[in-house]
């Protein structure tokens, strides 16, 4: 009941404050860039790199791009080094700054596939399969998420991205009893999504369009998921998966200077277009 009551009250406050702010004239003045994971939470792992490091490199490059080419916009980071920042603190940074956009950078990954590696014979001569796990290295592409609800069989991304919460001290107190493995909490938290849904979707689509049209990447689409960090920030927010670190070619791309430059340009140009389309005098 405490979680539901807190979310209900907070949602009302978000709605009132956002409606007032937009009625006064929406401007993109502050952007928060969030490098996923960090410290003791490495995220997904490739053959030679880990998500936390790739995300940080891209986040810092993106921030520098804004500082150089869009100096009128203030840029804040949830982390600039390899440190562990709790989810609720990341949201606090954005909310306390009254940011206008929140962008979270992540790498995607596919779980290992279970395959039949051979057979043994049972007592009655029956063949019994032996299983092994092999890397799923072929899946590729980009996808960008906004806060939302989803069917119970579509929770993989939300569960994976929210899993770090359980590594935080006092996570139940910090998140009002939130359990990242409980489907009901996704439904409750979906109350957050409506206020900034349209603007979040607009930005996410622009990012995906640039990945596809400019960078020639595989487009896995824009999706709505119950990702906690997106649910807790009071502004348009996206979480963009810049590629599959489990795919050797994409891991190389995301670790290369040229690949990171392309990713940064895709996101920056999307924000530039979003800014032009949504700002109100």
C-alpha positions in Angstrom: 0.0 0.0 0.0 2.8 2.4 0.8 4.3 1.9 -2.7 1.0 2.4 -4.4 0.2 5.5 -2.3 3.6 7.1 -2.9 3.5 6.5 -6.6 -0.1 7.8 -6.9 0.9 11.1 -5.1 4.1 11.5 -7.0 2.3 10.9 -10.3 -0.1 13.7 -9.5 2.7 16.1 -8.6 4.6 15.2 -11.8 1.5 15.8 -13.9 0.7 19.2 -12.2 4.3 20.4 -12.4 4.9 19.2 -16.0 1.6 20.7 -17.2 2.5 24.0 -15.6 6.0 24.0 -17.1 4.9 23.1 -20.6 2.2 25.8 -20.5 4.9 28.4 -19.7 6.9 27.4 -22.7 9.0 24.2 -23.1 12.7 24.7 -23.7 15.5 22.2 -23.7 17.9 23.8 -21.3 19.4 20.9 -19.3 20.2 17.4 -20.4 21.3 14.6 -18.1 23.4 11.8 -19.6 23.5 8.5 -17.8 26.2 6.0 -18.4 24.6 2.6 -17.5 26.0 0.4 -14.7 29.4 1.2 -13.2 31.8 0.2 -10.4 30.9 -3.3 -9.1 28.0 -3.5 -11.6 29.6 -4.2 -14.9 26.5 -4.9 -16.9 26.7 -7.1 -20.0 30.1 -8.6 -21.0 31.5 -9.2 -24.5 34.6 -11.1 -25.4 37.0 -8.4 -24.2 34.9 -5.5 -22.9 32.1 -4.8 -20.5 29.0 -2.6 -20.8 29.9 -0.2 -18.0 33.1 1.0 -19.8 31.6 1.3 -23.3 28.6 3.1 -21.9 30.8 5.6 -20.1 33.0 6.2 -23.1 30.0 7.0 -25.3 28.3 9.1 -22.6 31.4 11.3 -22.1 31.8 11.7 -25.9 28.1 12.6 -26.2 28.4 15.2 -23.4 31.5 16.7 -25.0 29.5 17.0 -28.3 26.7 18.9 -26.6 29.2 21.2 -24.8 30.9 22.0 -28.1 28.1 22.2 -30.6 25.1 23.1 -28.3 26.7 25.3 -25.7 23.4 26.9 -24.7 22.3 23.6 -23.1 23.6 22.6 -19.7 25.0 19.0 -19.6 25.0 16.9 -16.4 26.3 13.4 -15.9 25.1 10.7 -13.5 28.7 9.5 -13.5 32.0 10.5 -15.2 34.2 7.7 -13.8 33.9 4.0 -13.1 31.8 4.4 -9.9 28.6 2.7 -8.7 25.7 5.1 -8.6 22.4 3.8 -7.2 19.4 4.0 -9.5 17.5 6.4 -7.2 20.5 8.7 -7.0 20.7 8.9 -10.8 17.0 9.9 -10.9 17.6 12.4 -8.1 20.4 14.1 -10.1 18.0 14.6 -13.0 15.0 15.6 -10.9 16.9 18.0 -8.7 18.4 19.7 -11.8 14.9 20.0 -13.3 16.4 18.5 -16.4 14.5 18.6 -19.7 15.8 15.4 -21.2 17.3 12.2 -19.6 19.4 9.9 -21.9 20.6 6.6 -20.5 23.3 4.8 -22.5 23.5 1.0 -22.4 24.8 -2.0 -24.4 22.6 -5.0 -25.2 23.4 -8.7 -24.9 21.9 -12.0 -25.8 21.9 -14.9 -23.3 23.8 -18.1 -24.1 21.9 -20.7 -26.1 21.3 -24.2 -24.8 22.2 -26.8 -27.4 22.4 -30.6 -27.5 26.1 -31.5 -27.2 25.7 -35.3 -27.3 23.8 -38.2 -25.8 24.2 -40.7 -23.0 22.3 -44.0 -22.5 20.0 -44.6 -19.6 19.6 -47.8 -17.7 17.2 -49.2 -20.4 19.3 -48.0 -23.3 17.3 -44.9 -23.8 19.2 -41.9 -25.3 19.4 -39.0 -22.9 20.6 -35.7 -24.3 23.5 -33.8 -22.8 23.3 -30.0 -23.0 25.9 -27.3 -23.4 25.7 -23.5 -23.6 27.1 -21.6 -26.5 27.4 -17.9 -27.1 24.6 -16.3 -29.0 26.8 -14.0 -31.1 24.6 -13.3 -34.2 21.9 -11.0 -32.9 22.6 -7.3 -33.8 21.0 -3.9 -33.9 19.9 -1.0 -31.8 16.7 -0.3 -29.8 15.6 2.5 -27.7 13.2 2.3 -24.7 10.8 4.6 -23.0 8.9 4.1 -19.8 5.8 1.9 -20.2 3.8 -1.2 -19.5 4.3 -4.5 -21.3 2.9 -8.0 -21.4 4.3 -10.4 -18.8 6.2 -12.3 -21.5 8.0 -9.1 -22.6 9.8 -8.3 -19.4 13.3 -9.6 -20.2 14.8 -6.1 -20.8 13.1 -4.6 -17.8 14.2 -7.3 -15.5 17.8 -7.2 -16.8 18.2 -3.4 -16.6 16.5 -3.3 -13.1 18.5 -6.2 -11.7 21.3 -4.0 -10.4 18.9 -2.6 -7.8 19.2 -5.8 -5.7 22.9 -5.1 -5.4 22.3 -1.8 -3.7 22.2 -1.5 0.1 18.8 -0.9 1.6 17.2 -1.2 -1.9 13.7 -2.0 -0.4 13.8 1.2 1.7 15.1 3.3 -1.2 12.4 2.1 -3.6 9.5 1.7 -1.2 9.6 -2.1 -1.3 10.1 -2.4 -5.1 11.0 -5.9 -6.2 12.6 -5.9 -9.7 11.4 -9.5 -10.2 7.7 -8.9 -9.3 5.5 -8.3 -12.4 3.0 -6.4 -10.3 5.5 -3.6 -9.6 5.8 -3.0 -13.4 2.1 -2.5 -13.6 2.0 -0.1 -10.6 5.0 1.9 -11.9 3.4 2.3 -15.3 1.4 5.2 -13.7 4.6 7.3 -14.2 4.7 6.9 -18.0 1.8 9.0 -19.2 3.0 12.5 -18.4 6.1 12.5 -20.6 5.2 9.5 -22.9 4.7 11.5 -26.1 7.9 13.5 -25.9 9.9 10.4 -24.9 8.5 8.5 -27.8 9.3 11.3 -30.2 13.0 11.5 -29.1 13.3 7.7 -29.1 12.0 7.5 -32.7 14.4 10.2 -33.8 17.3 8.4 -32.3 16.3 5.1 -33.9 15.8 6.8 -37.3 19.4 8.2 -37.2 20.9 4.8 -36.2 19.1 3.2 -39.1 19.4 5.9 -41.8 22.7 7.5 -41.0 24.6 4.7 -39.3 23.1 1.9 -41.3 22.4 -0.2 -38.2 19.8 -2.9 -37.8 16.7 -1.2 -36.3 15.0 -3.2 -33.5 12.6 -0.4 -32.9 11.3 1.8 -30.1 9.8 -0.1 -27.2 7.9 0.7 -24.0 9.2 -1.2 -20.9 9.0 -1.0 -17.1 12.6 0.1 -16.7 12.8 1.7 -13.2 15.3 4.5 -14.0 12.9 5.8 -16.7 9.9 5.6 -14.4 11.5 7.7 -11.7 12.7 10.7 -13.7 10.2 13.6 -14.1 11.0 14.5 -17.7 11.1 13.0 -21.2 13.5 10.1 -20.9 15.0 7.3 -23.1 17.3 4.4 -22.6 19.1 3.5 -25.7 20.8 0.2 -26.3 23.6 1.1 -28.7 24.4 -2.4 -29.9 25.0 -6.0 -28.8 28.2 -6.5 -26.9 27.6 -10.3 -27.3 28.1 -9.8 -31.1 31.8 -9.7 -31.9 31.3 -7.3 -34.8 29.2 -4.9 -32.8 31.5 -5.1 -29.8 34.3 -4.0 -32.1 32.2 -1.2 -33.5 31.1 0.1 -30.1 34.7 0.1 -28.8 36.1 1.9 -31.9 36.5 5.6 -32.1 34.7 5.7 -35.4 31.8 3.6 -34.1 31.4 5.7 -30.9 31.5 8.9 -33.1 28.7 7.6 -35.2 26.6 6.7 -32.2 27.2 10.1 -30.6 26.2 11.9 -33.8 23.0 9.9 -34.1 21.9 10.8 -30.6 23.0 14.4 -30.8 21.3 15.0 -34.1 18.1 13.4 -32.8 18.2 15.8 -29.8 18.8 18.8 -32.0 15.8 17.9 -34.2 13.7 17.1 -31.1 14.6 20.5 -29.7 13.6 22.3 -32.8 10.3 20.4 -33.1 9.2 20.6 -29.5 10.3 23.9 -28.1 7.6 26.4 -27.4 8.1 30.2 -27.1 
